Amino acid sequence: MGDLRLAWRNIWRNKRRTLLTAASIFLAVFLALLVRSLQTGMFDNLIKISIESYTGHIQVHKRGYWDDKTIDNSMVYNDSLVYAVSRLKNVKTTVPRLEYFALASSGMQTKGVMVIGTEPLNEDSLTRLSSKMVKGSYLDRTSRGVIVARGLAEFLGLHTGDTLILIGQGFHGVSAAGKFPVRGILHLPSPPLDNQMVYMNLPTAQDFFGADNRITSLSISLKNPDEIGMTMSELKSEINPEKLEVMPWDELMVEIMQQLKVKTASGLIIISILYMIVGFGIFGTVIMMTNERTKEFGVMVSVGMQRTRLAKILFLEMVFIGLTGALSGVAAAFPIMAWYNLHPIRLWGGMAQAYIAYGIEPLMPLALNWSSIVTNVAAILIIVMFTCIFPVRRAFRFKVVEALHK
């Protein structure tokens, strides 16, 4: 306890030097936390939106469907599959979908579209489609009508109550043709999707494509996403792995994960450079402090202080300075992170348009990640401990007589 008190008093004998060193550590931790929080928040938000807007946390489909997305690679949707999935405790929502391309026509206009047959209530619980309605009403299980994305409706000149003609090829080459009343129009934030999506309830789609009791995929939303690995293992044990394939969201969104890895690597490089600069700054301060106090060290050893105790005190001094700067940085960054985690930054201009083009709301939340905070504080302490090598080494190797004459 005496060594701790002595080390604490020593660092404040030269307040300017201590404050400058602590300030450099403070700035490094403060900036590193904000950069990592911003980067992590952006990608967490992107992943969350992608999962909630379509894929779910897990998708089940026929083996081979992911490589060749045709309706002939659809799977049977029966009670045994429903039971196998619904019995899992971590499953929140299941969304069966039958999706395939068709040619849409209205008046003199035609366009290729993506037709998605789904269970309206389950779909809405995952993707909140009903909140995107701009005209008309949302789907129900008994209606034969469709809802059309706004961009497609404008191209075809459709309004609620009009008739949409769909022509295509169904399961195993059967002809698919039908007329469907337009129940409503919805706006999807992604322009590519807004220009081609048509939704109908699942039985209507199965009848249109001649694919009774069949779906192309089953999207699953989880209560606790952190337990996705365990849930996938349980699911694989319940189904036939030779016929069906279970894929997690990160395999479904390969492009997003690649972007995440690149951005994460670039962020780590920036933070590493920042810490490298701070490390050299701390090391320079340590050299200056050690050289200025050489005579003091000589006096302390000459009156009986053991060199091991002197080295210990020097080590504690640097730890105190490191902790002071690091904890101050955390204290300053944490309120900002917490505020913008609850109240995300709203983007505008070109960056906002880029977000909207990918179907993402132009918001930039900051992540409140305790592991990141602990990691950055630990990184600073490791740097401080490396810089302690010089004064500790000097404490064991200096000559008392030469030190007293400085």
C-alpha positions in Angstrom: 0.0 0.0 0.0 2.9 2.3 0.8 4.4 1.8 -2.7 1.0 2.7 -4.3 0.8 5.9 -2.3 4.4 6.8 -3.1 3.9 6.1 -6.9 0.7 8.2 -6.9 2.5 11.2 -5.2 5.5 10.9 -7.5 3.5 11.3 -10.8 2.0 14.6 -9.5 5.4 16.1 -8.6 5.7 17.2 -12.2 2.0 17.9 -13.1 2.7 19.2 -16.6 4.6 16.1 -17.7 1.9 13.8 -16.2 -1.0 15.7 -17.7 0.6 15.8 -21.1 1.2 12.1 -21.1 -2.3 11.3 -19.8 -3.8 13.7 -22.3 -2.2 11.9 -25.2 -3.6 8.6 -23.9 -6.9 10.2 -23.3 -7.1 11.5 -26.9 -6.1 8.1 -28.3 -8.7 6.2 -26.3 -11.4 8.8 -27.0 -10.9 8.7 -30.7 -10.4 5.0 -30.9 -13.7 4.3 -29.0 -15.7 6.7 -31.2 -14.2 5.3 -34.4 -14.9 1.7 -33.5 -18.3 2.6 -32.1 -19.3 4.4 -35.3 -18.0 1.6 -37.5 -19.5 -1.2 -35.4 -22.8 0.7 -35.2 -23.0 1.2 -39.0 -22.5 -2.5 -39.7 -24.7 -3.8 -36.9 -27.5 -1.5 -38.2 -26.8 -2.8 -41.8 -26.9 -6.4 -40.7 -30.0 -5.9 -38.6 -31.9 -4.2 -41.4 -30.9 -6.9 -43.9 -32.0 -9.6 -41.5 -35.3 -7.9 -40.7 -36.0 -6.8 -44.2 -35.8 -10.3 -45.9 -33.4 -13.0 -44.9 -34.1 -13.7 -41.3 -31.4 -15.2 -39.1 -31.6 -18.6 -40.7 -33.0 -19.9 -44.0 -34.0 -23.4 -44.8 -34.2 -24.4 -48.5 -33.8 -27.5 -50.7 -30.2 -28.5 -51.2 -29.0 -27.0 -54.4 -31.5 -24.1 -54.4 -28.9 -21.5 -53.4 -26.8 -22.2 -56.4 -29.8 -22.5 -58.8 -32.7 -20.5 -57.7 -35.5 -22.0 -59.8 -38.9 -23.0 -58.8 -38.0 -26.6 -59.7 -35.7 -26.6 -56.7 -38.5 -25.8 -54.3 -39.3 -28.0 -51.3 -42.4 -29.5 -49.8 -43.9 -27.4 -47.0 -45.8 -29.9 -44.8 -46.7 -30.4 -41.2 -43.5 -32.3 -40.4 -41.3 -29.4 -41.4 -43.5 -26.9 -39.5 -43.3 -29.1 -36.4 -39.5 -29.6 -36.7 -39.0 -25.8 -36.8 -41.7 -24.7 -34.4 -40.6 -27.0 -31.6 -37.3 -25.1 -31.2 -37.4 -22.8 -28.2 -35.3 -20.0 -29.8 -37.5 -19.7 -32.9 -39.5 -16.5 -32.9 -41.1 -16.4 -36.4 -41.1 -18.5 -39.5 -41.8 -17.1 -42.9 -42.5 -19.6 -45.8 -42.0 -18.0 -49.2 -42.5 -19.2 -52.8 -40.7 -16.8 -55.1 -40.0 -16.8 -58.8 -40.0 -14.5 -61.8 -42.9 -13.7 -64.1 -43.9 -11.2 -66.8 -46.3 -8.5 -65.5 -48.6 -6.7 -67.9 -51.0 -3.8 -67.6 -52.4 -2.0 -70.7 -49.6 -1.7 -73.2 -46.8 -2.0 -70.6 -44.9 -5.2 -69.6 -42.0 -5.9 -67.3 -40.3 -8.8 -65.7 -41.1 -8.9 -62.0 -40.3 -11.0 -58.9 -43.4 -12.7 -57.5 -43.3 -13.6 -53.8 -46.0 -15.7 -52.2 -45.9 -15.5 -48.4 -48.0 -15.8 -45.3 -49.0 -12.2 -44.7 -49.0 -12.1 -40.9 -45.7 -13.9 -40.6 -44.1 -11.8 -43.3 -45.3 -8.6 -41.6 -43.8 -9.7 -38.2 -40.4 -10.1 -39.9 -40.3 -7.4 -42.5 -43.1 -5.0 -41.4 -44.4 -4.8 -45.0 -47.7 -3.3 -43.7 -45.8 -0.2 -42.5 -44.6 0.4 -46.0 -48.1 0.6 -47.6 -48.8 3.9 -49.3 -52.2 3.1 -50.9 -54.8 0.4 -50.4 -54.7 -2.4 -47.9 -52.3 -5.1 -46.9 -52.6 -8.8 -47.8 -54.8 -11.3 -46.0 -54.8 -15.1 -46.1 -58.1 -15.3 -48.1 -57.5 -12.7 -50.7 -56.5 -13.5 -54.2 -55.2 -10.0 -54.7 -51.7 -8.7 -54.9 -49.7 -5.7 -53.5 -47.3 -4.0 -55.9 -44.2 -2.0 -55.3 -44.7 1.7 -56.1 -41.9 2.0 -58.7 -43.4 -1.0 -60.6 -47.0 0.4 -60.2 -45.9 3.7 -61.7 -44.2 2.0 -64.6 -47.3 -0.1 -65.4 -49.7 2.7 -64.6 -51.4 0.7 -61.9 -53.7 1.9 -59.1 -55.6 0.1 -56.4 -58.5 -1.8 -57.9 -56.8 -2.3 -61.2 -56.0 -5.7 -62.6 -52.5 -7.0 -63.0 -51.8 -9.8 -65.5 -49.0 -12.2 -64.7 -47.5 -14.8 -67.2 -44.7 -17.1 -66.5 -43.5 -20.7 -66.1 -44.5 -22.7 -63.1 -43.3 -25.9 -61.4 -41.9 -28.5 -63.8 -42.6 -26.3 -66.8 -46.4 -25.8 -66.4 -47.9 -22.7 -67.8 -48.5 -19.9 -65.2 -51.0 -17.2 -66.1 -53.5 -15.2 -64.1 -55.3 -12.0 -63.5 -55.0 -10.4 -60.0 -56.7 -7.4 -58.5 -54.3 -4.8 -57.0 -55.2 -4.5 -53.3 -52.5 -2.0 -52.5 -49.2 -0.3 -53.3 -46.2 -0.2 -51.0 -42.9 1.7 -51.1 -39.7 -0.3 -50.7 -36.6 1.9 -49.9 -34.3 0.0 -52.3 -35.0 1.2 -55.9 -34.2 -2.2 -57.5 -36.8 -3.9 -55.3 -39.3 -1.0 -55.6 -39.2 -1.5 -59.4 -40.0 -5.2 -59.5 -41.7 -6.7 -56.5 -45.2 -8.2 -56.4 -46.5 -9.9 -53.2 -49.4 -12.3 -52.9 -50.4 -14.8 -50.2 -48.8 -18.2 -50.3 -51.8 -20.3 -51.5 -52.4 -17.9 -54.3 -48.8 -18.2 -55.5 -48.8 -21.9 -55.2 -51.9 -22.1 -57.3 -50.5 -19.7 -59.9 -47.2 -21.5 -60.3 -48.8 -25.0 -60.0 -46.6 -25.8 -56.9 -49.1 -27.1 -54.4 -47.7 -27.3 -50.8 -44.3 -26.2 -52.0 -42.0 -23.2 -51.0 -38.6 -22.1 -52.2 -37.4 -21.0 -48.8 -38.3 -20.8 -45.1 -36.9 -17.8 -43.3 -36.5 -18.0 -39.5 -36.3 -15.2 -37.0 -34.7 -15.9 -33.6 -35.5 -14.7 -30.1 -31.9 -14.6 -29.2 -29.6 -14.1 -32.2 -26.5 -14.9 -30.1 -27.6 -18.5 -29.9 -27.8 -19.0 -33.7 -25.2 -21.7 -33.7 -27.0 -23.9 -31.2 -30.3 -23.3 -33.0 -28.8 -24.4 -36.3 -27.4 -27.6 -34.7 -30.8 -28.4 -33.3 -32.5 -27.7 -36.6 -30.1 -29.8 -38.6 -30.8 -32.7 -36.2 -34.6 -32.3 -36.9 -34.5 -32.3 -40.7 -33.0 -34.5 -43.5 -29.6 -32.8 -44.3 -29.4 -34.8 -47.6 -32.5 -33.0 -48.9 -32.6 -29.7 -47.1 -29.9 -27.1 -46.4 -29.7 -24.7 -43.4 -27.8 -21.5 -43.9 -27.1 -18.7 -41.4 -27.6 -15.0 -42.3 -23.8 -14.4 -42.8 -23.7 -17.0 -45.5 -26.8 -15.5 -47.1 -25.3 -12.0 -47.2 -21.8 -12.7 -48.5 -21.3 -9.3 -50.1 -22.2 -7.5 -46.9 -19.9 -9.7 -44.9 -17.0 -9.0 -47.3 -17.6 -5.3 -46.9 -17.7 -5.7 -43.1 -14.3 -7.5 -43.1 -12.7 -4.9 -45.3 -14.0 -2.0 -43.2 -13.1 -3.7 -40.0 -9.6 -4.3 -41.2 -9.2 -0.6 -42.3 -10.5 0.6 -39.0 -8.1 -1.6 -37.1 -5.2 -0.2 -39.2 -6.2 3.4 -38.4 -6.5 2.6 -34.7 -3.2 0.7 -34.7 -1.4 3.7 -36.3 -3.0 6.0 -33.7 -1.8 3.8 -30.8 1.6 3.5 -32.4 1.9 7.3 -32.4 0.7 7.5 -28.8 3.1 4.7 -27.8 6.1 6.6 -29.2 4.9 9.7 -27.4 4.6 7.8 -24.1 8.0 6.2 -24.6 9.6 9.7 -25.2 8.1 11.0 -22.0 9.3 7.9 -20.1 12.9 8.4 -21.3 12.8 12.1 -20.4 11.3 11.4 -17.0 13.9 8.6 -16.3 16.9 10.8 -17.3 15.7 13.7 -15.2 15.3 11.6 -12.1 18.5 9.7 -12.3 20.0 11.6 -9.4 16.9 11.0 -7.4 17.2 7.2 -8.1 20.8 7.3 -6.9 19.8 9.0 -3.6 17.0 6.5 -3.0 19.2 3.5 -3.5 22.1 5.0 -1.5 19.9 5.4 1.6 18.8 1.8 1.4 15.9 1.4 -1.0 16.1 -1.9 -2.9 16.3 -1.7 -6.6 13.4 -4.1 -7.0 11.2 -1.8 -5.0 12.4 1.2 -7.0 11.5 -0.6 -10.3 8.1 -1.5 -8.9 7.4 2.1 -8.0 8.4 3.3 -11.5 6.2 0.6 -13.0 3.2 1.7 -10.8 3.7 5.3 -11.8 3.3 4.5 -15.5 0.3 2.3 -14.8 -1.3 5.1 -12.9 -0.7 7.6 -15.8 -2.0 5.0 -18.3 -5.1 4.3 -16.2 -5.8 8.0 -15.7 -5.6 8.8 -19.4 -7.5 5.7 -20.5 -10.4 6.0 -18.0 -10.7 9.7 -18.7 -11.0 8.8 -22.4 -13.7 6.2 -21.6 -15.6 8.7 -19.4 -15.6 11.3 -22.1 -16.5 8.9 -25.0 -19.2 6.9 -23.2 -21.9 9.6 -22.9 -21.5 10.4 -26.6 -21.7 6.7 -27.6 -24.8 6.2 -25.3 -26.6 9.3 -26.7 -26.0 8.4 -30.4 -26.8 4.8 -29.7 -30.3 5.9 -28.7 -30.5 8.8 -31.1 -28.7 7.8 -34.3 -27.2 10.5 -36.5 -29.4 11.2 -39.5 -27.5 11.4 -42.8 -28.3 13.8 -45.6 -27.2 14.7 -49.1 -25.3 12.2 -51.2 -24.5 9.8 -48.4 -28.2 9.6 -47.5 -29.1 8.8 -51.1 -26.4 6.0 -51.2 -28.0 4.4 -48.1 -31.5 4.7 -49.5 -30.3 3.1 -52.8 -29.3 0.0 -50.8 -32.7 -0.1 -49.0 -31.2 1.2 -45.7 -32.7 4.0 -43.7 -30.1 6.9 -43.7 -29.2 6.6 -40.0 -25.8 6.2 -38.4 -26.1 4.8 -34.8 -23.1 4.4 -32.5 -22.7 0.9 -31.0 -22.4 0.7 -27.2 -20.0 -2.2 -27.0 -18.4 -3.0 -23.7 -16.0 -5.5 -25.2 -14.6 -2.7 -27.4 -14.1 -0.4 -24.4 -12.3 -3.1 -22.5 -10.2 -4.0 -25.5 -9.0 -0.3 -26.0 -8.2 0.2 -22.3 -6.3 -3.1 -22.3 -4.4 -2.0 -25.5 -3.3 1.2 -23.8 -2.1 -0.6 -20.7 -0.1 -3.1 -22.8 1.6 -0.2 -24.5 2.3 1.4 -21.2 3.8 -1.9 -19.8 6.1 -2.1 -22.8 7.3 1.5 -22.2 8.0 0.5 -18.6 10.8 -1.8 -19.8 13.2 1.2 -20.1 12.8 2.7 -16.6 12.7 -0.7 -14.9 15.9 -1.7 -16.8 17.5 1.6 -15.8 16.6 1.0 -12.1 18.6 -2.2 -12.1 21.6 -1.1 -14.1 22.5 2.5 -13.2 25.6 3.1 -11.1 24.9 4.9 -7.8 28.1 7.0 -7.8 27.5 8.3 -11.3 23.9 9.0 -10.6 24.7 11.1 -7.5 27.1 13.3 -9.5 24.5 14.2 -12.2 
